[in-house]
């Protein structure tokens, strides 16, 4: 009987959950809005800096007469989105047909199935202290630390599944002691308490601003924080709604940077939908960027699955999407999702360690996933922004890309590489010294590396190259281990159209154009 009851409850919840819809309204007539009452002062300042109107209609409230009429016809109105002038409702088919006939209803869209994305959590198999140091130093974190740059004054929102022990763990004591957790909200239960459930958000936060035994786990140890619980493992339908609710809340409360170590893929979308325009969260993320927020999102962990590619909102053009590299090999880690987007834009934008030392609910452990690459870069971004607060979010976005250790080379596994703190704190930029030469002999193209640079193993010796077609997309890219001076050969006669080849080795990039016509 007990088993039957459990099954009955599950089926009942499943049926009810499927009857969820977004109802889009035609207008915001007869509403009033005072930005100085609605917004945190930092949200006002951000809008002024980025030339965003304080009276943007996407910030206006919904017409409450419309909302009231819809609520009379539905089971529940769960959320009102100012940004999209819509309400999220539970309703039967008959009720939704009545709603569609209302004169102020523009459109109705059913909510499809989606799930909370999993990460690769592993047991500790190596020295945590060594990994802890490497995960920030790979981004030249000591350059920030030496100048006391720790993200102070930058406000970071974290969207995740739960934050147990953030209110008690010594890893976050420095943040609690200075009252820098400014606001919290659980969008799954509409309450403020978020210190429960899965520890994924705790792990993510440690990679942004945690300190373990005096060592930084992330670089933004001086930042302010907003914590939003948006996910429930067992709730497959409303995470995107919660993500939208969280981003509107974060914007209202003056956030500068959002870290979202979340992604939505094959459970409700197709690869062709990863175009930065189709999903609700991609559109919301782009709108957040338009309002001056830097949105940082993990690229995903689907590379070794049938899906292979990035999820959403990492596909949004104004989202800084983060791939993962292996701390041991120093190039693409096997599970990190590949780009490009469905419309062939480069993703990820940059990358960081895909394996990190993290603080869980009860212990320090090692965890795998671009969920941890993303917060490492979010913490980096806060520090980079601290060096020049006059930058807009998209100016900072571009500067972070330029700071990548592969820039101007890129590919669909690494983006522009790992961002480097030295780019933001060094007053003089060093000239990039050639590390290889390109020789062309009839149809043969050769990359020759001096002996003094060809046999260095620390850091690993890798030659990166890509082939760009005449439409600007990459047809191929690869990473080659260098064991000799004659590092690479290519038969130019294999190509029957104009192409660009770019090669990168130890900080130096060179381009070759091949025209066989």
PyMOL commands that set and color helices and strands:
alter all, ss='L'
color gray80, all
select helices_A, chain A and resi 2-18+35-38+41-49+57-59+64-73+93-100+128-137+141-146+170-177+200-209+239-252+271-273+280-290+370-387+393-402+422-425+451-454+492-494
alter helices_A, ss='H'
color red, helices_A
select strands_A, chain A and resi 20-25+76-81+86-90+105-110+120-121+155-160+181-186+211-212+215-216+224-229+257-260+294-298+319-325+350-353+355-359+364-368+437-441+444-448+462-468+474-481+486-491+499-505+508-514
alter strands_A, ss='S'
color yellow, strands_A
deselect
rebuild
show_as cartoon
